[in-house]
Amino acid sequence: MFFNNHTHINSYSVQHDKELSKPIISLDISLPEQQFHILNNINNYSLYTIGIHPWNCHVENIDSFYSFIKEHAQSIIGIGECGLDRYAKADMSAQETIFIKHAELSETLKKPLIIHCVKAFNELLRIHKDFSPKMPWIVHGFNRNPEIAELLLNRNMILSIGAVLLDNRQSIVDMMNMIPDKQLVFETDISTVSISEIYKAASIAKQMTLEDLTFSIEHTIHSIYGHI
């Protein structure tokens, strides 16, 4: 079984290896259609995380969304994606406030935090140091250099790697080989690439058999979310 740590409804629906994968679907509850999806699919055995994407931090009635997360905490396995993005409409101060609120919900509800971070790793590291969370923080879609990876890993964050693995760049291979097994998971995010292809590319980069890598990632996923 290939665990897909972060994907979205539209991209997952066109992936061709669904029978081999177990997806964790991220929903942005600031979007009415995604709230509707949660309300109407609570009992279909899908795995969900919910939060407010930093691109949508400018929306009104933010507090009502926090209440929504609390009300549906039993139907989700994680908080997010949420985070910091220098290209988002909302200023960084507002984004930090909303991100910290998600981090507080993560601790209160005992759910891991799924993080979107674009050109704001210094801020992320500062908040993590100040906040000292007990729950896992997972940086999704990580595709930066080994130096940034090391800083995040030293703060015990988990890195979720996606389709960038298919580029076979040496910097990505170097980064893969410095990530401890217990801090590594894989995802497809918005890509239509199948999660099995990402696992296969990772097994080559890490010089592991696909079977050993799959077992390792399954163990990490269970340590993050419990036995899902």
Residue pairs with C-beta under 8 A, 6 or more apart in sequence:
1 20
1 21
1 22
1 214
1 218
2 17
2 20
2 21
2 22
2 186
2 195
2 196
2 199
2 214
2 217
3 21
3 22
3 24
3 185
3 186
3 195
3 217
3 218
3 221
4 12
4 21
4 22
4 23
4 24
4 186
4 187
4 188
4 195
5 24
5 138
5 140
5 160
5 185
5 186
5 187
5 221
6 24
6 26
6 49
6 81
6 114
6 138
6 140
6 141
6 160
6 162
6 187
6 188
6 189
7 15
7 23
7 24
7 25
7 26
7 187
7 188
7 189
7 190
7 195
8 25
8 26
8 189
8 190
9 25
9 27
9 34
9 37
10 190
11 188
11 189
11 190
11 191
11 192
12 18
12 23
12 25
12 188
14 192
15 21
15 188
15 192
15 193
15 194
15 195
16 194
17 194
17 195
17 196
20 195
20 196
21 194
21 195
21 196
22 47
22 228
23 46
23 47
23 188
23 195
24 47
24 48
24 49
24 77
24 78
24 225
25 46
25 47
25 48
25 49
26 48
26 49
26 50
26 51
26 80
26 81
26 114
27 34
27 35
27 37
27 38
27 48
27 49
27 50
28 34
28 50
28 51
28 52
28 53
28 56
28 81
29 35
29 38
29 50
29 51
29 52
29 65
29 68
29 69
30 52
30 53
30 56
30 59
30 65
31 56
34 50
35 68
38 48
38 50
38 72
38 75
38 76
42 72
42 75
47 77
47 225
47 228
48 75
48 76
48 77
49 76
49 77
49 78
49 79
49 80
49 81
49 111
49 114
50 68
50 69
50 72
50 76
50 79
50 80
51 69
51 79
51 80
51 81
51 82
51 102
51 114
52 59
52 62
52 65
52 82
52 98
52 102
53 81
53 82
53 83
53 116
54 82
54 83
54 84
54 85
54 88
54 90
54 95
54 98
54 99
54 116
55 85
55 88
55 89
57 88
57 89
57 90
57 94
57 95
57 98
58 88
58 89
58 90
58 94
62 98
62 101
66 101
66 105
69 76
69 79
69 105
69 109
70 105
70 109
73 109
73 111
76 111
77 111
77 112
77 225
77 226
77 228
78 106
78 111
78 112
78 113
78 114
78 138
78 225
79 102
79 105
79 106
79 109
79 111
79 112
79 113
79 114
80 102
80 113
80 114
80 115
80 116
80 138
80 140
81 114
81 115
81 116
81 140
82 98
82 99
82 102
82 113
82 114
82 115
82 116
83 95
83 99
83 115
83 116
83 117
83 120
83 124
84 92
84 95
84 96
84 99
84 116
84 117
84 118
84 120
84 123
84 124
85 95
85 116
85 117
85 118
85 119
85 120
86 92
86 118
86 119
86 120
87 118
87 119
88 95
90 98
92 120
92 123
95 120
96 123
96 127
99 127
100 127
100 131
102 113
103 113
103 127
103 131
103 133
103 137
105 111
106 112
106 113
106 133
106 135
107 133
107 134
107 135
110 135
111 135
112 135
112 136
112 137
112 138
112 224
112 225
113 133
113 135
113 136
113 137
113 138
114 138
114 140
114 160
115 124
115 137
115 138
115 139
115 140
115 157
116 140
116 141
117 124
117 139
121 144
121 148
121 151
121 152
124 139
124 152
125 151
125 152
125 155
128 137
128 155
128 157
129 155
136 157
136 158
136 224
137 155
137 156
137 157
137 158
138 157
138 158
138 159
138 160
138 185
138 224
139 152
139 157
139 158
139 159
139 160
140 160
140 162
140 187
140 189
141 160
141 162
141 187
141 189
142 149
142 152
142 159
142 160
142 161
143 161
143 162
143 164
143 172
144 175
145 171
145 175
146 171
146 174
146 175
146 178
149 159
149 175
149 178
149 179
150 178
152 159
153 159
153 178
153 179
153 180
153 183
156 183
157 183
158 183
158 184
158 185
158 220
158 224
159 179
159 183
159 184
159 185
160 185
160 186
160 187
161 172
161 176
161 184
161 185
161 186
161 187
161 198
161 202
162 186
162 187
162 188
162 189
162 191
162 193
162 198
163 188
163 189
163 191
163 193
163 198
164 172
165 172
165 176
165 186
165 198
165 201
165 202
165 205
166 193
166 197
166 198
166 201
168 201
168 205
172 205
173 205
176 184
176 202
176 205
176 206
177 205
177 206
181 216
181 219
181 220
182 219
182 220
182 223
183 220
184 216
184 217
184 220
185 217
185 220
185 221
185 224
186 195
186 198
186 199
186 202
186 217
187 195
187 198
188 194
188 195
188 198
199 210
199 213
199 214
199 217
200 210
202 213
203 209
203 210
203 212
203 213
206 213
208 216
221 228
222 228
